[in-house]
Amino acid sequence: MSQKPSWLQPHGSPWAAGAPRRLYANPWIALDEYDAVAPTGRKAVYGVVKFQNLALAVLPLHEDGTITLVGQNRFPHRDYSWEIPEGGGPLGEDPLDGAKRELREEVGLAAATWRQVLTAQLSNSVTDERAVGFLAMDLSPVATDPDETEDLAVVRAPFAEALNAALAGHNLDMLTVAMLLRVYHMAREGALPADLARRMLS
């Protein structure tokens, strides 16, 4: 879609806010509190989690229609999560450079073909986190460089199987779900080579 539909426009007044009060910070996140005025005119106190990095997601798509996923224990929910390769990139860095690094570090792959296919705001009611998603194709193995805190399992799974698992609620990571749906749409709409799309969807 090249142009926004006519209904896709802001309405009403925006939030107004005073200077932030920094309550907490580490290398990954910061918590700021604001005295604010809501669009209704009502005064409010608003907290915002500010992210120090851009969220990056890479869907590695192989020529046979499979994708590479990583499994790891995640701290916030204390659960195990199967995801596409993901990570954070410094806000001033080219997102593609960060995506290439994450693909190499997490699953030991390099890609000759890259397509940015997703931009998103994650939990935009309380955080300012932004995400960029890439489709990586024409893959080849390279040496991995894992993070010292990550114990990753790596699996190569059929695209359709991974998509169905996400739709059934077995994959809860939102960037993984969003990227699977985005690339599924690309395959259905002719935005990928026909032979590859057929292998992905069969």
Buried (B, 14 or more C-beta within 10 A) or exposed (E): EEEEEEEEEEEEEEEEBEEBEEEEEEEEBBBBBBBBBEEEEEEEEBBBBBBBBBBBBBBBBBEEBBBBBBEBEEEEEEEEBBBBBBBBBEEEBEBBEBBBBBBBBBBBBBBEEBBEBBEBEBEEEEBBBBBBBBBBBEBEEEEBEEEEEEEBEBEEBBBBEBBEBBEEEEBBBBBBBBBBBBBBEBBEEEBBEEEBBEBBBE
